[in-house]
Amino acid sequence: MEIFDFYKTSGIDMSEHNGGQFYALKRSDALEMVDLLNDAGVTIHSIDVVHRSISGIYDYRNETGERICWDFDSENIPDGERYGVSKMRIEALGLENVAFLFSDEKSYKAWKKNHQRMSA
């Protein structure tokens, strides 16, 4: 499956939650996305953990105000190792009601392409 199609079918449209111009993914889909990004050779720059509130809204901060962001550029993690590190960290969280927002070259392009089609 192409990355765009995966985002479109499995993604959580962040514009409906916080006005963001990206898609987030549930934990199981996030693990699959890491494989798709790896297969496509797309570099993951960072991942934000997006928490779902009791009211069903996704936000960058959880109920205690904590924000989790893994900035692989700042951590100086080599590009080829980012896929394994991503999967390990996603699996280690093991939280319910959590989505993952990827900062990669495809996220915004997929969101923009889908929203252009919807407004046309």
C-alpha positions as CSV (number, residue, x, y, z in Angstrom):
1,M,0.0,0.0,0.0
2,E,1.2,3.5,-0.8
3,I,1.9,5.9,2.1
4,F,-0.7,8.3,0.9
5,D,-3.4,5.6,0.8
6,F,-2.4,4.4,4.2
7,Y,-2.7,7.8,5.7
8,K,-6.0,8.4,3.9
9,T,-7.6,5.1,5.0
10,S,-6.1,4.7,8.5
11,G,-5.1,8.2,9.5
12,I,-6.7,10.5,12.1
13,D,-7.2,13.9,10.4
14,M,-5.7,16.3,12.9
15,S,-7.5,19.2,11.4
16,E,-10.6,17.9,13.1
17,H,-8.9,17.9,16.5
18,N,-6.4,20.7,16.8
19,G,-6.3,22.3,13.3
20,G,-3.1,20.5,12.4
21,Q,-2.3,19.8,8.8
22,F,-1.2,16.2,9.3
23,Y,-2.5,12.7,9.9
24,A,-1.9,10.8,13.2
25,L,-2.1,7.1,13.4
26,K,-3.2,4.7,16.1
27,R,-0.5,2.6,17.7
28,S,-0.9,-0.5,15.6
29,D,-1.1,1.6,12.4
30,A,1.9,3.6,13.5
31,L,4.0,0.4,13.7
32,E,2.9,-0.5,10.2
33,M,3.6,3.0,9.0
34,V,7.2,2.7,10.2
35,D,7.6,-0.3,7.9
36,L,6.1,1.6,5.0
37,L,8.4,4.6,5.6
38,N,11.3,2.3,5.8
39,D,10.4,0.4,2.6
40,A,9.9,3.8,0.8
41,G,13.2,5.2,2.1
42,V,11.4,8.1,3.8
43,T,13.3,9.7,6.6
44,I,11.5,10.1,9.9
45,H,12.6,13.4,11.5
46,S,10.4,13.3,14.6
47,I,7.4,11.6,16.2
48,D,4.9,13.3,18.5
49,V,2.8,11.1,20.7
50,V,-0.8,12.4,20.4
51,H,-3.1,11.6,23.3
52,R,-6.8,11.2,23.1
53,S,-8.9,12.9,25.7
54,I,-12.0,11.5,27.3
55,S,-14.1,13.7,25.0
56,G,-12.3,12.0,22.0
57,I,-10.1,14.9,21.0
58,Y,-6.4,14.3,20.1
59,D,-3.9,16.7,21.5
60,Y,-0.1,16.9,22.0
61,R,-0.4,16.9,25.8
62,N,-1.9,14.3,28.0
63,E,-4.2,14.9,31.0
64,T,-1.2,15.8,33.2
65,G,0.1,18.3,30.6
66,E,3.0,16.1,29.5
67,R,4.2,16.2,25.9
68,I,6.2,13.4,24.3
69,C,8.2,14.2,21.2
70,W,11.0,12.2,19.8
71,D,13.2,14.5,17.7
72,F,15.6,12.2,15.9
73,D,17.5,15.0,14.3
74,S,18.3,16.6,17.7
75,E,19.2,13.2,19.1
76,N,21.6,12.7,16.2
77,I,20.1,9.2,15.5
78,P,21.4,8.0,12.1
79,D,18.7,7.9,9.4
80,G,18.9,4.1,9.0
81,E,18.5,3.5,12.7
82,R,15.4,5.7,13.1
83,Y,13.0,3.0,12.0
84,G,14.1,0.5,14.6
85,V,14.2,3.2,17.3
86,S,10.7,4.4,16.3
87,K,9.2,0.9,16.6
88,M,11.0,0.2,19.9
89,R,9.7,3.5,21.4
90,I,6.1,3.0,20.1
91,E,6.0,-0.5,21.4
92,A,7.5,0.6,24.8
93,L,4.7,3.1,25.4
94,G,2.0,0.5,25.1
95,L,-0.7,3.1,25.9
96,E,-4.4,3.0,24.9
97,N,-5.9,6.1,23.3
98,V,-2.6,7.2,21.8
99,A,-1.9,8.2,18.2
100,F,1.4,9.0,16.6
101,L,2.1,12.0,14.4
102,F,5.0,11.5,12.1
103,S,7.2,14.3,10.8
104,D,8.3,12.9,7.5
105,E,8.2,14.1,3.9
106,K,4.9,12.3,3.1
107,S,2.6,13.4,6.0
108,Y,1.9,16.9,5.0
109,K,1.8,16.1,1.3
110,A,-0.7,13.3,1.9
111,W,-2.9,15.6,4.1
112,K,-2.8,18.5,1.5
113,K,-3.5,16.2,-1.4
114,N,-6.5,14.7,0.3
115,H,-7.9,18.1,1.4
116,Q,-7.5,19.5,-2.1
117,R,-9.5,16.7,-3.4
118,M,-12.2,17.1,-0.8
119,S,-12.6,20.9,-1.4
120,A,-12.6,20.5,-5.2
